[in-house]
Amino acid sequence: MKKLLLLILFSILANSLWAQKKLIQKLLSNEKDTTRKASFLPIPSFGYAQETGLEFGVGLIYSYYTDRKDTITRSSNFSLNATYSTKKTYNVAFKGDAWSPGNKYHFIGDVRLKKMPFNFYGIGNNTQKSDEDKLVMNQIKALFDAEESFISNAYTGISLGFENYKFADQTVGGIFSNNPTILDKDGGSVVYLGLSQSYDTRNSNNYPTKGFFGRVTYQYAPHFFGGDSFTGSQIKLDLRNFWSISKKVVFGVQGIYYTIQGSKTPFYLLQQLGNDQIMRGYYGGRYRDEHLMASQVELRYRFMNRFGIVAFAGAGKVFDNGNFDFKSLKPNYGFGGRYFFDTAKGLSVRVDYGVGEKLANEKRQSGFYISLAEAF
């Protein structure tokens, strides 16, 4: 009987080790899957900040082709990131990017639910660390785009968006409560109706090695909620280009210009500099105003199908109407690593460290990011 139990135990252990070995070999394999089958990856998400405490959760990404036989059809990707903290804050973000067979139709979705503390520093391109004011934000945000291609590589679309915000000031007597130019401090809601036009010659929507992408969107917010709710418009321009320097090296460049115009624009709708995609290294919302202009370059070296490294640099600023100049552009630079969990589709887990400017009497601004997919 003991021999039988030992045999069973050894068999279970051997199978477990074999399965782990196969999984590790699959995750580290340098071979490229040409079957165009769907892929799914869960990754843990964790962090710590004084405002949130210990933050933990999960990130998921699912990718597939609507037509596996058609090599022109781009991959459709859906991602979910959900975190919760020991101080009872949460952040849930769901994003979708779907392409129909032959890339005739393109659909984009972005839904976010968030209760998060954040630091507010005022409005403008020259805010000070000493004015830091701690707020708690409750946010509901949803954006949906539908595009159709009428001519090759060009897409015309419509969009619908909704945003709702509520704020609680944690620093009584700070800049947030005392500055009368900060509008709609309790929060509010806005609905957007929009149009978009894009032109896309990239050879991949996940990890392009050549081609151009350009997209302009116009969104109008009608006086839907009455009272002092925001009425106005928003324009976003995003331009990118990629060149293959060699088989393993790609050079990419991106430039963006965002503007919001209207009556009584709330502080939470102003354009913000800094996130995990552009101007990495700056705290998101440290600088905010009516206009945002930024650009970046990135050199990507994919030395194996599974692994790559990048170096990036950029510059940008926010400014109000009629107050633009090149003198106050803020620099950023940094580096990162990539793990490609789906080598055929070019889907990656991204780790970046970005550095920004050093102001007098402040530490140099910087940021560390763990994200799914490329920055641009």
C-alpha positions in Angstrom: 0.0 0.0 0.0 2.8 2.4 0.9 4.6 1.6 -2.4 1.3 2.4 -4.3 0.9 5.8 -2.4 4.5 6.7 -3.1 4.1 5.8 -6.8 0.9 8.0 -7.0 2.7 10.8 -5.2 5.7 10.6 -7.5 3.5 10.5 -10.6 1.6 13.7 -9.4 4.9 15.5 -8.7 6.4 14.5 -12.0 3.4 15.6 -13.9 3.3 18.9 -12.0 7.0 19.5 -12.7 6.6 18.6 -16.4 3.6 21.0 -16.7 5.6 23.8 -15.1 8.6 23.1 -17.4 6.3 23.2 -20.5 4.8 26.5 -19.2 8.2 28.1 -18.6 9.4 26.9 -22.0 6.3 28.4 -23.7 6.7 31.7 -21.9 10.4 31.9 -22.8 10.3 30.3 -26.2 11.7 32.4 -29.0 9.5 30.8 -31.6 6.8 32.8 -33.3 3.2 31.4 -33.3 1.9 31.5 -36.9 -1.5 29.9 -36.1 -3.1 33.3 -35.3 -5.0 31.8 -32.4 -6.4 33.8 -29.5 -4.2 34.6 -26.5 -5.0 35.4 -22.9 -2.7 36.6 -20.1 -3.4 37.5 -16.5 -0.8 39.4 -14.5 -0.8 40.5 -10.9 -1.0 44.2 -10.1 0.3 45.7 -6.9 1.8 48.9 -5.5 2.0 51.1 -2.5 1.4 54.8 -1.8 0.8 56.8 1.3 -2.6 57.9 0.1 -3.9 54.5 -0.9 -1.9 52.1 1.3 -1.2 48.7 -0.2 -2.8 48.3 -3.6 -3.3 44.9 -5.2 -5.3 43.4 -8.0 -5.1 41.8 -11.4 -4.6 42.8 -15.0 -6.0 40.7 -17.9 -5.6 41.0 -21.7 -7.4 38.9 -24.3 -6.5 39.1 -28.0 -7.9 37.4 -31.1 -8.5 37.8 -34.8 -12.0 38.1 -36.2 -10.7 36.3 -39.3 -7.8 34.0 -38.6 -7.3 33.1 -42.3 -7.0 36.7 -43.5 -3.5 37.9 -42.7 -4.5 41.6 -43.3 -7.1 41.6 -40.5 -5.6 43.2 -37.3 -5.8 41.7 -33.9 -8.7 42.7 -31.6 -7.6 43.4 -28.0 -9.5 43.6 -24.7 -7.9 44.5 -21.4 -9.1 44.7 -17.8 -7.2 46.2 -14.9 -8.8 46.1 -11.4 -7.1 47.1 -8.1 -8.2 47.6 -4.5 -6.3 49.0 -1.6 -6.1 48.6 2.1 -7.6 52.2 2.5 -10.7 51.1 0.5 -9.9 52.8 -2.8 -10.5 51.0 -6.1 -9.7 51.4 -9.8 -11.3 49.4 -12.6 -10.5 50.1 -16.2 -11.8 48.1 -19.2 -10.5 48.9 -22.7 -11.5 47.4 -26.1 -10.0 47.7 -29.6 -11.9 45.6 -32.1 -11.4 45.2 -35.9 -13.8 43.5 -38.2 -12.6 41.1 -41.0 -10.6 43.0 -43.6 -10.4 46.0 -41.2 -13.6 47.4 -42.7 -14.9 48.5 -39.2 -13.1 49.6 -36.1 -14.6 49.9 -32.6 -13.0 51.4 -29.5 -14.3 51.3 -26.0 -13.0 52.7 -22.7 -14.9 52.3 -19.4 -13.4 53.4 -16.0 -14.7 53.3 -12.4 -12.4 54.9 -9.9 -12.2 56.0 -6.3 -8.7 57.3 -5.8 -6.9 59.9 -3.8 -4.7 62.2 -5.9 -2.6 65.3 -5.4 -3.8 68.6 -6.8 -1.3 71.5 -7.4 -3.4 74.2 -9.1 -3.7 75.2 -12.8 -1.0 76.0 -15.3 2.5 75.0 -16.4 4.3 76.3 -13.3 2.6 74.8 -10.3 4.6 74.3 -7.1 5.1 71.2 -5.0 4.5 73.3 -1.9 0.9 73.9 -3.0 0.1 70.1 -3.0 -3.5 69.5 -1.9 -4.9 66.0 -1.3 -8.3 65.2 -2.9 -10.3 62.1 -3.2 -12.0 61.5 -6.6 -14.9 59.3 -7.6 -15.0 58.9 -11.3 -17.2 57.2 -13.9 -16.0 57.5 -17.5 -17.2 55.8 -20.7 -16.2 56.4 -24.3 -17.2 54.5 -27.4 -16.0 55.0 -31.0 -17.2 53.4 -34.2 -15.3 53.9 -37.4 -15.7 52.7 -41.0 -13.2 52.7 -43.8 -14.5 54.2 -47.0 -11.1 54.4 -48.7 -8.0 52.4 -48.2 -6.3 53.1 -44.8 -8.7 55.9 -43.9 -11.4 55.7 -41.2 -14.3 58.0 -40.5 -16.2 57.6 -37.2 -18.5 58.9 -34.6 -18.1 58.8 -30.8 -20.2 59.1 -27.6 -18.7 59.8 -24.2 -19.9 60.3 -20.6 -17.9 61.5 -17.6 -19.0 62.0 -14.0 -16.8 63.3 -11.1 -17.2 63.9 -7.4 -14.4 65.3 -5.2 -13.7 65.6 -1.5 -11.0 67.9 -0.2 -8.7 66.3 2.4 -6.7 69.5 3.1 -8.9 72.2 4.4 -7.6 75.7 3.7 -5.4 74.6 0.9 -5.1 75.8 -2.7 -8.1 73.9 -3.8 -10.6 75.5 -1.5 -9.0 79.0 -1.5 -8.5 79.6 -5.2 -11.6 81.1 -6.7 -10.5 80.4 -10.3 -10.9 76.6 -9.8 -14.4 75.8 -11.1 -16.8 73.1 -10.2 -15.0 71.9 -7.1 -17.7 69.4 -6.0 -17.7 67.7 -9.4 -20.2 67.3 -12.2 -21.2 65.4 -15.4 -20.6 65.9 -19.1 -21.7 64.2 -22.2 -19.7 64.3 -25.5 -20.9 63.7 -29.1 -18.0 63.5 -31.5 -16.6 62.9 -35.0 -13.2 61.4 -35.9 -11.0 60.9 -38.9 -7.9 58.8 -39.0 -5.3 57.5 -41.5 -3.4 54.4 -40.7 -0.6 52.7 -42.7 1.1 50.9 -39.8 1.9 47.2 -40.4 0.6 46.4 -36.9 -1.7 48.1 -34.4 0.3 46.5 -31.4 4.0 46.7 -32.3 4.4 48.6 -35.6 7.8 48.6 -37.2 6.9 50.9 -40.1 4.1 53.2 -41.2 2.1 56.3 -40.3 -0.8 56.9 -38.0 -2.8 60.1 -37.7 -6.1 60.8 -35.9 -8.1 63.9 -35.2 -11.2 63.9 -33.1 -13.8 66.6 -32.4 -16.1 66.3 -29.4 -18.9 68.6 -28.5 -20.5 68.8 -25.0 -24.0 70.3 -25.2 -25.7 71.9 -22.3 -27.2 68.6 -21.3 -27.3 68.8 -17.5 -28.5 72.4 -17.2 -27.4 74.9 -14.6 -23.7 75.7 -14.7 -22.6 72.5 -16.4 -19.9 72.7 -19.0 -20.7 73.5 -22.6 -18.0 73.5 -25.2 -15.8 71.4 -27.4 -12.6 69.4 -27.4 -10.2 68.6 -30.2 -7.4 66.0 -30.1 -4.7 65.4 -32.7 -2.4 62.4 -32.5 0.4 61.8 -35.1 2.8 58.9 -35.1 5.4 57.4 -37.5 7.7 54.4 -37.4 10.8 53.3 -39.2 12.7 50.0 -39.2 16.4 50.9 -38.8 17.3 47.2 -38.8 15.6 43.8 -38.4 15.6 44.3 -34.6 15.6 48.1 -34.1 12.6 50.4 -34.6 12.5 54.2 -34.3 9.1 55.8 -33.4 8.0 59.4 -33.1 4.7 60.8 -31.7 3.2 64.3 -31.4 -0.1 65.3 -29.8 -2.1 68.4 -29.4 -5.2 68.5 -27.2 -7.4 71.5 -26.5 -10.7 72.1 -24.7 -12.7 75.3 -25.2 -16.0 76.4 -23.6 -17.7 78.4 -21.0 -16.8 77.7 -17.3 -14.5 74.8 -18.0 -14.2 72.7 -14.8 -10.7 72.0 -13.5 -11.1 68.2 -14.0 -11.8 68.5 -17.7 -8.6 70.6 -18.4 -5.9 68.8 -20.3 -3.3 67.1 -18.1 0.4 66.5 -18.8 1.9 63.1 -17.8 0.8 59.5 -17.8 2.2 56.0 -18.7 2.0 56.7 -22.4 3.4 60.2 -23.0 5.5 62.5 -20.8 6.4 59.5 -18.7 8.0 60.7 -15.4 5.5 63.5 -14.6 2.7 63.0 -12.1 -0.6 63.0 -14.0 -2.4 66.2 -13.3 0.6 68.1 -11.8 0.2 70.4 -14.7 -3.2 71.1 -16.3 -4.7 73.8 -18.5 -6.8 74.5 -21.7 -4.1 73.2 -24.1 -1.6 70.3 -24.0 1.2 69.9 -26.5 3.7 67.1 -26.3 6.0 65.0 -28.4 8.3 62.0 -27.9 10.7 59.7 -29.7 11.4 56.0 -28.8 14.1 53.7 -29.9 13.1 50.0 -29.6 15.5 47.1 -29.6 13.8 43.7 -29.7 16.8 41.5 -29.3 14.6 38.4 -29.0 11.1 37.6 -30.0 10.2 37.5 -26.3 12.3 40.4 -24.9 13.1 44.0 -25.8 14.4 47.2 -24.4 13.6 50.9 -25.2 15.0 54.4 -24.6 12.7 57.4 -24.9 12.8 61.2 -24.7 10.3 64.0 -25.1 9.0 67.4 -24.3 5.7 69.0 -23.6 3.7 71.7 -21.8 0.2 72.9 -20.9 -0.9 76.5 -21.5 -4.0 78.7 -21.6 -5.5 80.6 -24.5 -3.1 83.1 -26.1 -0.1 82.2 -23.9 2.0 79.8 -26.0 5.7 79.8 -26.3 8.5 77.3 -26.6 10.5 78.6 -23.6 8.8 76.6 -20.9 8.7 73.2 -22.6 9.3 70.5 -20.0 11.7 67.6 -20.9 11.5 64.0 -20.1 13.6 60.9 -20.8 13.8 57.3 -19.7 14.2 53.6 -20.5 12.3 50.4 -20.2 12.0 46.7 -20.8 9.5 44.6 -22.7 8.2 41.0 -22.4 6.2 39.8 -25.4 3.7 37.3 -24.2 2.2 37.0 -27.7 5.1 37.3 -30.2 2.9 37.0 -33.3 0.6 39.8 -32.3 3.3 41.9 -30.7 1.5 42.1 -27.4 3.8 43.0 -24.4 4.0 43.7 -20.7 5.8 47.1 -20.4 8.0 48.3 -17.6 9.2 51.9 -17.9 11.1 54.4 -15.7 10.7 58.1 -16.8 12.5 61.2 -15.5 11.3 64.8 -15.7 12.5 68.2 -14.7 14.2 69.3 -11.5 12.7 72.4 -10.0 14.3 74.5 -7.2 13.7 73.1 -3.7 12.0 70.0 -5.2 13.1 66.5 -5.9 13.5 65.6 -9.6 10.2 64.4 -11.0 10.1 60.8 -12.0 7.7 57.8 -12.4 7.8 54.0 -12.6 5.2 52.3 -14.8 4.0 48.7 -15.3 1.5 48.5 -18.2 0.1 46.3 -20.9 0.9 47.1 -24.6 3.3 49.7 -26.0 3.2 53.4 -25.0 2.3 54.4 -28.6 
